[in-house]
Amino acid sequence: MHDSGPTTNELMTENESLRARMAYLMEQAERNHEIMRRHQAFDLEIVGCDNFPKLVTAIFRSLPVISELDIVTLSLVDEEADIQTVMNVLGVDFGEFPQLHFVATEAALGFVPSRSAALTGPPKPLLGPYSPVLHAAMFPNPPAGLQSIALVPLLRNRRLIGSLNLGSLDPTRFTPALGTDFVEHMASIIAICLENVISNEMLKYIGLTDSLTGVYNRRYIDRRLIEEIARARRQAYRISCMYIDIDHFKQVNDTVGHQGGDEVLREVATRIKNELRMSDALGRFGGEEFVVLLIDADLESAVAVAQRIRHSVASQPFHLSTGGQLPLSVSIGVATLEDFERDHAIEGVAHQLVAHADTALYQAKAEGRNRVVSFD
Ligand SMILES: Nc1nc2c(ncn2[C@@H]2O[C@H](COP(=O)(O)OP(=O)(O)OP(=O)(O)O)[C@@H](O)[C@H]2O)c(=O)[nH]1
C-alpha cells in the first residue's frame, strides 16, 4: 500500500482556513492603512493650525474620532504661568477647553524619572488601567466607565513640555505590554505643533504689549480701536476713551531714579487695571501716558471710572522696593464717540476720539492736575 497523502476534503479544509486567514490579514492591512491615512490627515490638520486655540480644538475634536478614544486631555507645563498670561491677554477663553490644564512643574505630570544614571533617558509613556485616585489630575472629567489610559510625554529637545492623555472604555486598549511607538510618534508631532503655536503666540504678545508694564502697547490699542468702532457701528453701543498722564512724573524720576520711576509706572498700570472691566483695553502710549478704551460705556460712566482711577492713585502712596514711599496723582481726559460718525472713515474717527481725550487731558493739567475732565 502506498501513502495516498491528504484527502481532497482535508485539502479543501486547509484551503478554506488559508483563505480565511488571508481575508483576515487583508482586512487588518486595510484597517491599518485606514488608520494611517486618518492619522496622516490629522498630522496635516494640526501642522496647519496657526494659533493655540485652533490647535487644541483640532486635537480635542479630531483625535478621539480618528483614534477611537473616549477621552483626550492635555496637561501642559507652565512654570511661571507665562503661557496662561499670554493666552489671556490674547483673548483665549480657557473655559472652552475643559480638557486642557496646566501644571507648575514637570514632576506634577507623574512621569517618574529614573534615578539610575545609566537609565536616565526621556520619560516613556505610561499605559495601563485607569485609577481615579492616580489620574484625577489628567482626567478631571472622566467619562463614566473609563477603563484604560495612556499618558504620553510631550517632549521637545528632551525637555518635558506636557503630557497627552488618552483614555478608553475598553480595558484592553492600553496595557503595559503594548508597544508605544505609535503613540510616541503622534505625541512628538503634537509637541512640535504645540511648541510652534506657543512661540508664535508669545511673539504676537510681545508685539502687542508693553514690556515694562505688561499692558498693551500703542499698536494694539490703535488696531483694537478700529475693530471696536466697526463693531460699535454695527451693534450700536458706545465707546469711550481715557487719556491718563501721571502728574509731575519727571520729579518722580528725579527723586527716586529711573528704576523707581519704572516701579511707579508698573503700579499705576495695576491700579488702573483694577478699576476696569475685562472688556476694556489698557495701553501704555509711551512715557508716563496710558490710554484706556472703554467698551459699551457712555461719557457719564467713563467719567465715573476715570474718577475711581484718579482716586485709587491719589489715595494711597506708592511703596518702592527700596523702602521709600511716594504720593502721586494722575490727570485724566475722557471723550466718547457720540454718533459713530458713520459717514467718516474709521481711521479718522479713531484718531479723533483719542485726540479729543488728549485735549481734555491737556485741560485737566492746565486746571491744576489730579482731576478728570471730559471733552465737550
Ligand atoms: N522711569 C521712566 N521714566 C520715563 C519713561 N518714559 C518716559 N519717562 C519720563 O517721564 C517724564 C515725563 O515728563 P514730562 O512729560 O515733562 O511731564 P511730567 O513731569 O509728568 O509733568 P506733567 O505731565 O506736566 O504733570 C520724563 O522725565 C521722562 O524721562 C520710562 O519708561 N520709565
The ligand as a Gaussian input file, in Angstrom:
#p B3LYP/6-31G(d) Opt

LIG

0 1
 N       11.109000     105.740000      34.694000
 C       10.696000     106.022000      33.467000
 N       10.518000     107.291000      33.095000
 C       10.083000     107.562000      31.849000
 C        9.807000     106.545000      30.944000
 N        9.381000     107.126000      29.783000
 C        9.385000     108.473000      29.987000
 N        9.809000     108.744000      31.245000
 C        9.978000     110.047000      31.882000
 O        8.699000     110.637000      32.066000
 C        8.886000     112.057000      32.263000
 C        7.766000     112.795000      31.579000
 O        7.823000     114.117000      31.972000
 P        7.008000     115.311000      31.339000
 O        6.419000     114.865000      30.032000
 O        7.907000     116.518000      31.323000
 O        5.825000     115.537000      32.271000
 P        5.615000     115.487000      33.848000
 O        6.852000     115.679000      34.625000
 O        4.875000     114.196000      34.130000
 O        4.675000     116.689000      34.112000
 P        3.151000     116.878000      33.804000
 O        2.752000     115.771000      32.813000
 O        3.018000     118.210000      33.187000
 O        2.423000     116.741000      35.063000
 C       10.268000     112.384000      31.710000
 O       11.118000     112.675000      32.785000
 C       10.722000     111.069000      31.049000
 O       12.104000     110.843000      31.166000
 C       10.033000     105.187000      31.355000
 O        9.804000     104.220000      30.622000
 N       10.460000     104.976000      32.623000

